[in-house]
Amino acid sequence: MAMVATYGKTPSELKGFTWNEDNSINIPSKKRPVRPLHPQWVFIFQLKEKQPSKKKGWSPLCRSLASAQDQGLIKLSTEGVLLAHKVRKVYYTPLKQQSTGCSSQEQKPLATA
């Protein structure tokens, strides 16, 4: 769930990911690396140290997560975590400045008659 919260990808999308030095991950189905929304979460959740995909295998881990959610042992849903990631991404992404073709310094005052 920490990987889902940090990178905004479902467990099935994360299958086969590899780490980069800057804590971004490479996913086989993506052309570009996926960066963490909050880079400090990689350290807080100890994502690199735990390496769940190398310990148990990814498919059994996904099945056990789904089973625990179905049985009500985990009250948190993957969809809820993904939605929270999308909300945080919108909140923390800076707005792009509107481009008018010239900067405010280049604008000339209008001539008055």
TORVEXSE-882957 format. One record per residue (C-alpha): residue in one letter; chain; x negated, z, y. Coordinates in Angstrom, 3 decimals. Example, Ala and Ser with C-alpha at 12.3 -4.5 7.8 and 13.67 -1.06 7.14 Angstrom:
<nodes>
NODE  resn  chain         u         w         v
NODE     A      A   -12.300     7.800    -4.500
NODE     S      A   -13.670     7.140    -1.060
</nodes>
This chain:
<nodes>
NODE  resn  chain         u         w         v
NODE     M      A     0.000     0.000     0.000
NODE     A      A    -2.927     0.636     2.339
NODE     M      A    -4.101    -2.962     1.863
NODE     V      A    -0.574    -4.204     2.654
NODE     A      A    -0.429    -2.038     5.804
NODE     T      A    -3.895    -3.046     6.974
NODE     Y      A    -3.820    -6.781     6.288
NODE     G      A    -0.070    -7.580     6.249
NODE     K      A    -0.123    -9.418     2.922
NODE     T      A     1.916    -8.738    -0.209
NODE     P      A     0.136    -7.460    -3.326
NODE     S      A     0.568   -10.857    -4.998
NODE     E      A    -1.019   -12.614    -1.967
NODE     L      A    -3.969   -10.207    -2.123
NODE     K      A    -4.800   -11.149    -5.707
NODE     G      A    -8.397   -12.316    -5.974
NODE     F      A    -9.462   -11.348    -2.439
NODE     T      A   -13.116   -10.849    -1.529
NODE     W      A   -14.654    -8.762     1.246
NODE     N      A   -16.659   -10.065     4.194
NODE     E      A   -19.237    -7.995     6.079
NODE     D      A   -16.915    -7.567     9.090
NODE     N      A   -14.180    -5.990     6.877
NODE     S      A   -12.094    -9.153     6.923
NODE     I      A   -11.020   -10.497     3.548
NODE     N      A   -10.966   -13.945     2.007
NODE     I      A    -7.816   -14.827     0.106
NODE     P      A    -7.988   -17.863    -2.209
NODE     S      A    -4.764   -19.359    -0.798
NODE     K      A    -5.905   -19.056     2.861
NODE     K      A    -8.442   -21.224     4.671
NODE     R      A    -9.500   -18.564     7.173
NODE     P      A   -10.434   -14.910     6.657
NODE     V      A    -7.713   -12.325     7.241
NODE     R      A    -8.764    -9.649     9.714
NODE     P      A    -7.435    -6.087     9.633
NODE     L      A    -4.951    -5.277    12.381
NODE     H      A    -6.658    -1.911    12.875
NODE     P      A   -10.289    -2.182    11.681
NODE     Q      A   -10.663     1.605    11.458
NODE     W      A    -8.009     1.709     8.707
NODE     V      A   -10.511     0.147     6.293
NODE     F      A   -12.595     3.315     6.669
NODE     I      A    -9.699     5.790     6.928
NODE     F      A    -8.031     4.497     3.731
NODE     Q      A   -11.454     3.945     2.062
NODE     L      A   -10.369     0.463     1.021
NODE     K      A   -13.840    -0.838     0.176
NODE     E      A   -14.789     2.249    -1.843
NODE     K      A   -11.640     2.282    -3.956
NODE     Q      A   -11.674    -1.454    -4.815
NODE     P      A    -8.422    -1.348    -6.830
NODE     S      A    -8.714    -4.953    -7.980
NODE     K      A   -12.024    -4.285    -9.732
NODE     K      A   -11.061    -0.998   -11.401
NODE     K      A    -7.796    -1.770   -13.212
NODE     G      A    -7.120    -5.407   -12.579
NODE     W      A    -4.694    -6.628    -9.954
NODE     S      A    -1.665    -7.630   -12.072
NODE     P      A    -1.282    -4.250   -13.848
NODE     L      A    -1.647    -2.512   -10.501
NODE     C      A     1.137    -4.641    -8.958
NODE     R      A     3.393    -4.003   -11.973
NODE     S      A     2.842    -0.242   -11.825
NODE     L      A     3.597    -0.231    -8.077
NODE     A      A     6.836    -2.169    -8.602
NODE     S      A     7.806     0.107   -11.496
NODE     A      A     7.184     3.265    -9.451
NODE     Q      A     9.283     1.856    -6.589
NODE     D      A    12.123     0.935    -8.981
NODE     Q      A    12.119     4.434   -10.485
NODE     G      A    12.216     6.020    -7.039
NODE     L      A     8.837     7.722    -7.445
NODE     I      A     7.617     5.999    -4.287
NODE     K      A    10.041     6.039    -1.374
NODE     L      A     8.053     3.452     0.567
NODE     S      A     8.840    -0.221    -0.027
NODE     T      A     6.414    -3.105     0.291
NODE     E      A     8.939    -4.910     2.505
NODE     G      A     9.098    -1.914     4.851
NODE     V      A     5.312    -1.780     5.130
NODE     L      A     5.174    -5.542     5.818
NODE     L      A     7.842    -5.211     8.504
NODE     A      A     5.921    -2.350    10.123
NODE     H      A     2.766    -4.513    10.101
NODE     K      A     4.621    -7.366    11.830
NODE     V      A     5.962    -4.989    14.496
NODE     R      A     2.495    -3.535    15.121
NODE     K      A     0.993    -7.025    15.280
NODE     V      A     3.478    -8.096    17.959
NODE     Y      A     2.944    -4.852    19.879
NODE     Y      A    -0.875    -5.006    19.831
NODE     T      A    -1.333    -8.751    20.344
NODE     P      A    -2.093    -9.460    24.006
NODE     L      A     0.168   -11.890    25.827
NODE     K      A    -1.385   -15.241    26.648
NODE     Q      A    -1.722   -16.030    30.340
NODE     Q      A     0.363   -18.951    31.502
NODE     S      A    -1.834   -21.871    32.449
NODE     T      A    -0.753   -23.775    35.578
NODE     G      A    -3.661   -26.201    35.674
NODE     C      A    -5.558   -24.494    38.498
NODE     S      A    -6.571   -20.952    39.225
NODE     S      A    -5.204   -18.936    42.122
NODE     Q      A    -8.511   -19.394    43.993
NODE     E      A    -8.254   -23.180    43.783
NODE     Q      A    -4.720   -23.330    45.165
NODE     K      A    -4.557   -24.718    48.677
NODE     P      A    -2.016   -23.437    51.188
NODE     L      A     0.867   -25.725    51.942
NODE     A      A     0.680   -27.539    55.266
NODE     T      A     3.481   -26.665    57.626
NODE     A      A     4.739   -29.138    60.197
</nodes>
